[in-house]
Amino acid sequence: MKPTRLLLHHKDRHIEFDFHQHGGKRKSAGRKPKSAEPGMPHRQRARKKRGEPLHITARLADGLPSLRRGGALRIVLAALSASSDRHGMRIVHYSIQKDHLHLLVEADDRTCVARGMNALLRPLARALNKRWGRRGQAFPERYHDEVISTPTQARNALRYVLQNGKKHGVVAISSMDLCSSAPVFDGWMERPSIASISAAPVIAAVAPASTWLLTTGWRRHGLLDIRELPLRDKHATRPRANLAQSSRRPSSR
């Protein structure tokens, strides 16, 4: 970096000093991204009230095997079961995708969330690295979370998490995703029989919902249809009277 010259006046003499500046905005400064795509910016998280659930997304490092297959899937399911109710954070629903996890959690405050997520991701990363014979961070980027504060948001979050496999094209439109907590969800309009989706689906143990938004509030907008696809924008909060009207109404954004 080009040094800055400082000129000091002392009686009849001029003294010049050259020094290098540290800090401040500089080209190419800052922590470098750990993957090809930029990760979550380290902004202050939104405030969360006690009765507000969170939708959390944790992304796997680039180039690693799928979380939905074989031994990796069993490891993730075991980790979710072990962390379903720890440090004041309860995992109510989940969805395991190829390179990321979606969670719906309840917690009294953000301290509980931070401790609960640490208790989940650190052992999970170690177990996956051992399985894959590698070293390094399996979840290198900061997890993203969205505060759920309205019944509409709660329903949209449930739809997004439980139906996420259909968004990525890995689950048939009329099927349940067995890599999620969809088989134990009690809010389907018409629940497919277990025989039609799997003889004995293996799912992680989840904590029962206790917040009003995830038990009663979201039902104000109707039960979920198994063929209902997630919203394209999972952060959308615009109220929707019903599915038919929302598909015809032009976006206000």
Phi and psi in degrees as GROMACS dihedral restraints (atoms count N, CA, C in turn):
[ dihedral_restraints ]
;  ai    aj    ak    al  type     phi  dphi    fc
    3     4     5     6     1   -63.2    20    10
    4     5     6     7     1   127.3    20    10
    6     7     8     9     1   -70.4    20    10
    7     8     9    10     1   155.5    20    10
    9    10    11    12     1  -100.4    20    10
   10    11    12    13     1   134.5    20    10
   12    13    14    15     1   -98.3    20    10
   13    14    15    16     1   128.3    20    10
   15    16    17    18     1  -111.4    20    10
   16    17    18    19     1   129.2    20    10
   18    19    20    21     1  -108.7    20    10
   19    20    21    22     1   119.3    20    10
   21    22    23    24     1  -110.4    20    10
   22    23    24    25     1   140.2    20    10
   24    25    26    27     1  -104.8    20    10
   25    26    27    28     1   121.9    20    10
   27    28    29    30     1  -133.3    20    10
   28    29    30    31     1   104.2    20    10
   30    31    32    33     1    52.3    20    10
   31    32    33    34     1  -115.9    20    10
   33    34    35    36     1   -97.8    20    10
   34    35    36    37     1     9.4    20    10
   36    37    38    39     1  -115.7    20    10
   37    38    39    40     1   153.4    20    10
   39    40    41    42     1  -116.7    20    10
   40    41    42    43     1   121.9    20    10
   42    43    44    45     1  -112.0    20    10
   43    44    45    46     1   128.4    20    10
   45    46    47    48     1  -111.3    20    10
   46    47    48    49     1   136.1    20    10
   48    49    50    51     1  -125.3    20    10
   49    50    51    52     1   138.7    20    10
   51    52    53    54     1  -106.9    20    10
   52    53    54    55     1   129.6    20    10
   54    55    56    57     1  -144.6    20    10
   55    56    57    58     1   155.0    20    10
   57    58    59    60     1   -96.8    20    10
   58    59    60    61     1   133.9    20    10
   60    61    62    63     1   -84.1    20    10
   61    62    63    64     1   147.4    20    10
   63    64    65    66     1  -123.8    20    10
   64    65    66    67     1   144.2    20    10
   66    67    68    69     1    83.4    20    10
   67    68    69    70     1  -177.5    20    10
   69    70    71    72     1    81.1    20    10
   70    71    72    73     1   175.7    20    10
   72    73    74    75     1   -78.8    20    10
   73    74    75    76     1   122.2    20    10
   75    76    77    78     1  -135.4    20    10
   76    77    78    79     1   152.5    20    10
   78    79    80    81     1   -64.1    20    10
   79    80    81    82     1   132.2    20    10
   81    82    83    84     1    66.6    20    10
   82    83    84    85     1    17.2    20    10
   84    85    86    87     1   -81.1    20    10
   85    86    87    88     1   163.9    20    10
   87    88    89    90     1    99.7    20    10
   88    89    90    91     1   168.7    20    10
   90    91    92    93     1   -66.1    20    10
   91    92    93    94     1   134.8    20    10
   93    94    95    96     1   -81.4    20    10
   94    95    96    97     1   144.3    20    10
   96    97    98    99     1   -65.0    20    10
   97    98    99   100     1   148.4    20    10
   99   100   101   102     1   -90.4    20    10
  100   101   102   103     1    -1.2    20    10
  102   103   104   105     1  -143.6    20    10
  103   104   105   106     1   177.6    20    10
  105   106   107   108     1   -65.0    20    10
  106   107   108   109     1   -32.7    20    10
  108   109   110   111     1  -101.0    20    10
  109   110   111   112     1   143.9    20    10
  111   112   113   114     1   -63.7    20    10
  112   113   114   115     1   142.8    20    10
  114   115   116   117     1   -87.1    20    10
  115   116   117   118     1  -166.6    20    10
  117   118   119   120     1   -69.3    20    10
  118   119   120   121     1   129.5    20    10
  120   121   122   123     1   -64.7    20    10
  121   122   123   124     1   146.4    20    10
  123   124   125   126     1   -86.1    20    10
  124   125   126   127     1    65.1    20    10
  126   127   128   129     1   -90.4    20    10
  127   128   129   130     1   161.5    20    10
  129   130   131   132     1   -66.7    20    10
  130   131   132   133     1   134.4    20    10
  132   133   134   135     1   -72.5    20    10
  133   134   135   136     1   152.0    20    10
  135   136   137   138     1   -65.2    20    10
  136   137   138   139     1   150.9    20    10
  138   139   140   141     1   -65.6    20    10
  139   140   141   142     1   147.8    20    10
  141   142   143   144     1  -132.2    20    10
  142   143   144   145     1   129.9    20    10
  144   145   146   147     1   -86.8    20    10
  145   146   147   148     1   164.7    20    10
  147   148   149   150     1   -59.9    20    10
  148   149   150   151     1   -39.8    20    10
  150   151   152   153     1   -89.4    20    10
  151   152   153   154     1    11.8    20    10
  153   154   155   156     1  -101.9    20    10
  154   155   156   157     1   117.8    20    10
  156   157   158   159     1   -71.3    20    10
  157   158   159   160     1   173.4    20    10
  159   160   161   162     1  -128.9    20    10
  160   161   162   163     1   141.9    20    10
  162   163   164   165     1  -101.4    20    10
  163   164   165   166     1   114.1    20    10
  165   166   167   168     1  -111.5    20    10
  166   167   168   169     1   137.9    20    10
  168   169   170   171     1  -124.1    20    10
  169   170   171   172     1   124.1    20    10
  171   172   173   174     1  -119.7    20    10
  172   173   174   175     1   125.2    20    10
  174   175   176   177     1  -104.8    20    10
  175   176   177   178     1   139.4    20    10
  177   178   179   180     1   -78.3    20    10
  178   179   180   181     1   154.8    20    10
  180   181   182   183     1   -64.5    20    10
  181   182   183   184     1   153.6    20    10
  183   184   185   186     1   -63.6    20    10
  184   185   186   187     1   146.0    20    10
  186   187   188   189     1    81.0    20    10
  187   188   189   190     1     8.0    20    10
  189   190   191   192     1   -94.3    20    10
  190   191   192   193     1   159.1    20    10
  192   193   194   195     1   -61.0    20    10
  193   194   195   196     1   166.2    20    10
  195   196   197   198     1   -70.3    20    10
  196   197   198   199     1   141.6    20    10
  198   199   200   201     1   -77.6    20    10
  199   200   201   202     1   -11.6    20    10
  201   202   203   204     1   -91.8    20    10
  202   203   204   205     1     5.9    20    10
  204   205   206   207     1  -122.8    20    10
  205   206   207   208     1   142.0    20    10
  207   208   209   210     1    46.0    20    10
  208   209   210   211     1  -129.0    20    10
  210   211   212   213     1   -62.5    20    10
  211   212   213   214     1   -36.2    20    10
  213   214   215   216     1   -63.1    20    10
  214   215   216   217     1   -41.9    20    10
  216   217   218   219     1   -62.5    20    10
  217   218   219   220     1   -43.5    20    10
  219   220   221   222     1   -63.3    20    10
  220   221   222   223     1   -36.8    20    10
  222   223   224   225     1   -65.3    20    10
  223   224   225   226     1   -43.6    20    10
  225   226   227   228     1   -65.1    20    10
  226   227   228   229     1   -43.8    20    10
  228   229   230   231     1   -61.0    20    10
  229   230   231   232     1   -41.3    20    10
  231   232   233   234     1   -65.9    20    10
  232   233   234   235     1   -39.5    20    10
  234   235   236   237     1   -66.1    20    10
  235   236   237   238     1   -41.8    20    10
  237   238   239   240     1   -63.7    20    10
  238   239   240   241     1   -41.5    20    10
  240   241   242   243     1   -62.9    20    10
  241   242   243   244     1   -42.8    20    10
  243   244   245   246     1   -67.8    20    10
  244   245   246   247     1   -26.9    20    10
  246   247   248   249     1  -108.4    20    10
  247   248   249   250     1    15.1    20    10
  249   250   251   252     1   -65.9    20    10
  250   251   252   253     1   -24.5    20    10
  252   253   254   255     1  -151.1    20    10
  253   254   255   256     1    82.7    20    10
  255   256   257   258     1  -139.0    20    10
  256   257   258   259     1   142.9    20    10
  258   259   260   261     1    56.5    20    10
  259   260   261   262     1    28.5    20    10
  261   262   263   264     1    83.7    20    10
  262   263   264   265     1     5.6    20    10
  264   265   266   267     1  -112.1    20    10
  265   266   267   268     1   130.8    20    10
  267   268   269   270     1  -116.0    20    10
  268   269   270   271     1   125.4    20    10
  270   271   272   273     1   -87.2    20    10
  271   272   273   274     1   111.2    20    10
  273   274   275   276     1   -91.8    20    10
  274   275   276   277     1   -40.0    20    10
  276   277   278   279     1  -144.7    20    10
  277   278   279   280     1   158.0    20    10
  279   280   281   282     1  -150.4    20    10
  280   281   282   283     1   161.4    20    10
  282   283   284   285     1  -145.2    20    10
  283   284   285   286     1   126.6    20    10
  285   286   287   288     1  -102.7    20    10
  286   287   288   289     1   116.1    20    10
  288   289   290   291     1  -109.4    20    10
  289   290   291   292     1   177.1    20    10
  291   292   293   294     1   -53.6    20    10
  292   293   294   295     1   -46.1    20    10
  294   295   296   297     1  -130.5    20    10
  295   296   297   298     1    18.5    20    10
  297   298   299   300     1  -160.6    20    10
  298   299   300   301     1   163.5    20    10
  300   301   302   303     1  -120.4    20    10
  301   302   303   304     1   140.9    20    10
  303   304   305   306     1  -114.2    20    10
  304   305   306   307     1   133.5    20    10
  306   307   308   309     1  -132.2    20    10
  307   308   309   310     1   142.3    20    10
  309   310   311   312     1  -110.1    20    10
  310   311   312   313     1   117.4    20    10
  312   313   314   315     1  -126.1    20    10
  313   314   315   316     1   156.7    20    10
  315   316   317   318     1  -120.6    20    10
  316   317   318   319     1   142.2    20    10
  318   319   320   321     1  -161.0    20    10
  319   320   321   322     1   153.5    20    10
  321   322   323   324     1   -68.9    20    10
  322   323   324   325     1   -37.8    20    10
  324   325   326   327     1  -155.1    20    10
  325   326   327   328     1   178.4    20    10
  327   328   329   330     1   -73.1    20    10
  328   329   330   331     1   -24.1    20    10
  330   331   332   333     1   -63.0    20    10
  331   332   333   334     1   -42.3    20    10
  333   334   335   336     1   -63.2    20    10
  334   335   336   337     1   -39.9    20    10
  336   337   338   339     1   -63.6    20    10
  337   338   339   340     1   -46.5    20    10
  339   340   341   342     1   -61.3    20    10
  340   341   342   343     1   -44.1    20    10
  342   343   344   345     1   -67.8    20    10
  343   344   345   346     1   -41.7    20    10
  345   346   347   348     1   -64.8    20    10
  346   347   348   349     1   -42.2    20    10
  348   349   350   351     1   -67.7    20    10
  349   350   351   352     1   -37.1    20    10
  351   352   353   354     1   -63.6    20    10
  352   353   354   355     1   -41.2    20    10
  354   355   356   357     1   -67.1    20    10
  355   356   357   358     1   -24.9    20    10
  357   358   359   360     1   -84.6    20    10
  358   359   360   361     1   -52.7    20    10
  360   361   362   363     1   -76.5    20    10
  361   362   363   364     1   -35.8    20    10
  363   364   365   366     1   -66.5    20    10
  364   365   366   367     1   -51.1    20    10
  366   367   368   369     1   -64.8    20    10
  367   368   369   370     1   -35.2    20    10
  369   370   371   372     1   -62.9    20    10
  370   371   372   373     1   -43.9    20    10
  372   373   374   375     1   -61.8    20    10
  373   374   375   376     1   -42.9    20    10
  375   376   377   378     1   -62.6    20    10
  376   377   378   379     1   -43.2    20    10
  378   379   380   381     1   -66.5    20    10
  379   380   381   382     1   -40.8    20    10
  381   382   383   384     1   -66.5    20    10
  382   383   384   385     1   -41.5    20    10
  384   385   386   387     1   -60.9    20    10
  385   386   387   388     1   -40.8    20    10
  387   388   389   390     1   -64.2    20    10
  388   389   390   391     1   -41.6    20    10
  390   391   392   393     1   -62.0    20    10
  391   392   393   394     1   -41.9    20    10
  393   394   395   396     1   -91.2    20    10
  394   395   396   397     1    -2.2    20    10
  396   397   398   399     1    63.8    20    10
  397   398   399   400     1    45.4    20    10
  399   400   401   402     1  -135.2    20    10
  400   401   402   403     1   170.9    20    10
  402   403   404   405     1  -127.5    20    10
  403   404   405   406     1   162.0    20    10
  405   406   407   408     1   113.0    20    10
  406   407   408   409     1  -179.3    20    10
  408   409   410   411     1   -82.8    20    10
  409   410   411   412     1   124.4    20    10
  411   412   413   414     1   -82.5    20    10
  412   413   414   415     1   -31.2    20    10
  414   415   416   417     1  -122.9    20    10
  415   416   417   418     1    79.0    20    10
  417   418   419   420     1   -74.9    20    10
  418   419   420   421     1   -25.6    20    10
  420   421   422   423     1   -97.1    20    10
  421   422   423   424     1   157.1    20    10
  423   424   425   426     1   -63.8    20    10
  424   425   426   427     1   133.5    20    10
  426   427   428   429     1   -68.6    20    10
  427   428   429   430     1   149.7    20    10
  429   430   431   432     1   -98.2    20    10
  430   431   432   433     1   142.6    20    10
  432   433   434   435     1  -137.8    20    10
  433   434   435   436     1   150.1    20    10
  435   436   437   438     1  -126.4    20    10
  436   437   438   439     1   127.0    20    10
  438   439   440   441     1   -75.8    20    10
  439   440   441   442     1   131.3    20    10
  441   442   443   444     1  -102.8    20    10
  442   443   444   445     1   117.2    20    10
  444   445   446   447     1  -125.1    20    10
  445   446   447   448     1    -3.9    20    10
  447   448   449   450     1  -133.1    20    10
  448   449   450   451     1   158.0    20    10
  450   451   452   453     1   -58.3    20    10
  451   452   453   454     1   -37.1    20    10
  453   454   455   456     1   -63.4    20    10
  454   455   456   457     1   -45.8    20    10
  456   457   458   459     1   -60.7    20    10
  457   458   459   460     1   -40.0    20    10
  459   460   461   462     1   -63.6    20    10
  460   461   462   463     1   -44.6    20    10
  462   463   464   465     1   -65.4    20    10
  463   464   465   466     1   -43.3    20    10
  465   466   467   468     1   -61.9    20    10
  466   467   468   469     1   -38.2    20    10
  468   469   470   471     1   -68.0    20    10
  469   470   471   472     1   -41.7    20    10
  471   472   473   474     1   -60.3    20    10
  472   473   474   475     1   -46.1    20    10
  474   475   476   477     1   -62.0    20    10
  475   476   477   478     1   -42.8    20    10
  477   478   479   480     1   -65.8    20    10
  478   479   480   481     1   -43.8    20    10
  480   481   482   483     1   -72.2    20    10
  481   482   483   484     1   -51.7    20    10
  483   484   485   486     1   -70.2    20    10
  484   485   486   487     1   -28.0    20    10
  486   487   488   489     1  -105.8    20    10
  487   488   489   490     1    15.8    20    10
  489   490   491   492     1   -65.0    20    10
  490   491   492   493     1   -30.6    20    10
  492   493   494   495     1   -62.0    20    10
  493   494   495   496     1   -31.3    20    10
  495   496   497   498     1   -72.6    20    10
  496   497   498   499     1   -32.9    20    10
  498   499   500   501     1   -60.7    20    10
  499   500   501   502     1   -36.9    20    10
  501   502   503   504     1   -93.0    20    10
  502   503   504   505     1     2.5    20    10
  504   505   506   507     1    74.5    20    10
  505   506   507   508     1    22.7    20    10
  507   508   509   510     1  -107.2    20    10
  508   509   510   511     1    -1.0    20    10
  510   511   512   513     1  -132.4    20    10
  511   512   513   514     1   136.2    20    10
  513   514   515   516     1   -64.9    20    10
  514   515   516   517     1   150.2    20    10
  516   517   518   519     1   -59.5    20    10
  517   518   519   520     1   -32.7    20    10
  519   520   521   522     1   -99.9    20    10
  520   521   522   523     1    10.9    20    10
  522   523   524   525     1  -110.5    20    10
  523   524   525   526     1   163.1    20    10
  525   526   527   528     1   -93.6    20    10
  526   527   528   529     1   147.0    20    10
  528   529   530   531     1   -84.0    20    10
  529   530   531   532     1   113.5    20    10
  531   532   533   534     1   -77.0    20    10
  532   533   534   535     1    -6.6    20    10
  534   535   536   537     1   -94.9    20    10
  535   536   537   538     1    29.0    20    10
  537   538   539   540     1  -145.6    20    10
  538   539   540   541     1   178.2    20    10
  540   541   542   543     1   -89.0    20    10
  541   542   543   544     1    14.2    20    10
  543   544   545   546     1   -55.0    20    10
  544   545   546   547     1   -39.9    20    10
  546   547   548   549     1   -61.6    20    10
  547   548   549   550     1   -22.1    20    10
  549   550   551   552     1  -104.4    20    10
  550   551   552   553     1     3.1    20    10
  552   553   554   555     1   -73.9    20    10
  553   554   555   556     1   132.4    20    10
  555   556   557   558     1  -103.3    20    10
  556   557   558   559     1    17.6    20    10
  558   559   560   561     1  -112.3    20    10
  559   560   561   562     1    22.9    20    10
  561   562   563   564     1   -80.3    20    10
  562   563   564   565     1   144.3    20    10
  564   565   566   567     1   -62.6    20    10
  565   566   567   568     1   -51.3    20    10
  567   568   569   570     1  -131.0    20    10
  568   569   570   571     1   110.3    20    10
  570   571   572   573     1   -84.2    20    10
  571   572   573   574     1   120.4    20    10
  573   574   575   576     1   -63.0    20    10
  574   575   576   577     1   149.5    20    10
  576   577   578   579     1   -69.2    20    10
  577   578   579   580     1   153.9    20    10
  579   580   581   582     1   -59.0    20    10
  580   581   582   583     1   -36.2    20    10
  582   583   584   585     1   -63.4    20    10
  583   584   585   586     1   -28.5    20    10
  585   586   587   588     1   -80.6    20    10
  586   587   588   589     1   -15.4    20    10
  588   589   590   591     1  -112.6    20    10
  589   590   591   592     1   -33.6    20    10
  591   592   593   594     1  -176.7    20    10
  592   593   594   595     1   150.6    20    10
  594   595   596   597     1   -66.6    20    10
  595   596   597   598     1   -40.9    20    10
  597   598   599   600     1  -152.4    20    10
  598   599   600   601     1    82.3    20    10
  600   601   602   603     1   -63.1    20    10
  601   602   603   604     1   138.0    20    10
  603   604   605   606     1  -100.6    20    10
  604   605   606   607     1   118.8    20    10
  606   607   608   609     1  -129.1    20    10
  607   608   609   610     1   161.9    20    10
  609   610   611   612     1   -78.1    20    10
  610   611   612   613     1   150.0    20    10
  612   613   614   615     1   -69.8    20    10
  613   614   615   616     1   132.0    20    10
  615   616   617   618     1  -121.6    20    10
  616   617   618   619     1   158.4    20    10
  618   619   620   621     1   -84.3    20    10
  619   620   621   622     1   143.4    20    10
  621   622   623   624     1   -67.3    20    10
  622   623   624   625     1   142.6    20    10
  624   625   626   627     1   -65.4    20    10
  625   626   627   628     1   144.0    20    10
  627   628   629   630     1  -127.7    20    10
  628   629   630   631     1   -17.4    20    10
  630   631   632   633     1   -78.4    20    10
  631   632   633   634     1   150.8    20    10
  633   634   635   636     1   -59.8    20    10
  634   635   636   637     1   -38.2    20    10
  636   637   638   639     1   -63.7    20    10
  637   638   639   640     1   -37.8    20    10
  639   640   641   642     1   -94.4    20    10
  640   641   642   643     1    -5.6    20    10
  642   643   644   645     1  -105.5    20    10
  643   644   645   646     1   -45.9    20    10
  645   646   647   648     1  -122.9    20    10
  646   647   648   649     1   -42.7    20    10
  648   649   650   651     1   -57.1    20    10
  649   650   651   652     1   -45.7    20    10
  651   652   653   654     1   -64.3    20    10
  652   653   654   655     1   -25.7    20    10
  654   655   656   657     1   -69.1    20    10
  655   656   657   658     1   -13.6    20    10
  657   658   659   660     1   -58.2    20    10
  658   659   660   661     1   -27.1    20    10
  660   661   662   663     1  -101.3    20    10
  661   662   663   664     1    13.9    20    10
  663   664   665   666     1    98.5    20    10
  664   665   666   667     1   151.5    20    10
  666   667   668   669     1   -68.2    20    10
  667   668   669   670     1   165.0    20    10
  669   670   671   672     1   -85.4    20    10
  670   671   672   673     1   137.6    20    10
  672   673   674   675     1   -90.5    20    10
  673   674   675   676     1   135.9    20    10
  675   676   677   678     1   -61.0    20    10
  676   677   678   679     1   -22.8    20    10
  678   679   680   681     1   -93.8    20    10
  679   680   681   682     1     3.5    20    10
  681   682   683   684     1   -78.5    20    10
  682   683   684   685     1   123.7    20    10
  684   685   686   687     1   -88.7    20    10
  685   686   687   688     1   155.1    20    10
  687   688   689   690     1   -65.0    20    10
  688   689   690   691     1   154.3    20    10
  690   691   692   693     1   -64.9    20    10
  691   692   693   694     1   146.4    20    10
  693   694   695   696     1   -62.2    20    10
  694   695   696   697     1   -41.0    20    10
  696   697   698   699     1  -103.8    20    10
  697   698   699   700     1   104.2    20    10
  699   700   701   702     1   -70.0    20    10
  700   701   702   703     1   -12.9    20    10
  702   703   704   705     1   -93.4    20    10
  703   704   705   706     1     3.1    20    10
  705   706   707   708     1   -64.1    20    10
  706   707   708   709     1   136.8    20    10
  708   709   710   711     1  -124.5    20    10
  709   710   711   712     1     4.3    20    10
  711   712   713   714     1   -66.1    20    10
  712   713   714   715     1   127.0    20    10
  714   715   716   717     1   -59.1    20    10
  715   716   717   718     1   144.5    20    10
  717   718   719   720     1  -126.8    20    10
  718   719   720   721     1   122.5    20    10
  720   721   722   723     1   -65.3    20    10
  721   722   723   724     1   -46.3    20    10
  723   724   725   726     1  -162.0    20    10
  724   725   726   727     1   171.2    20    10
  726   727   728   729     1   -64.2    20    10
  727   728   729   730     1   -39.6    20    10
  729   730   731   732     1   -65.5    20    10
  730   731   732   733     1   -44.0    20    10
  732   733   734   735     1   -68.3    20    10
  733   734   735   736     1   -39.4    20    10
  735   736   737   738     1   -67.3    20    10
  736   737   738   739     1   -29.3    20    10
  738   739   740   741     1   -73.6    20    10
  739   740   741   742     1   -22.3    20    10
  741   742   743   744     1   -98.2    20    10
  742   743   744   745     1   -21.7    20    10
  744   745   746   747     1   -77.0    20    10
  745   746   747   748     1   129.4    20    10
  747   748   749   750     1   -68.4    20    10
  748   749   750   751     1   148.5    20    10
  750   751   752   753     1   -68.6    20    10
  751   752   753   754     1   142.3    20    10
  753   754   755   756     1   -93.6    20    10
  754   755   756   757     1     0.2    20    10
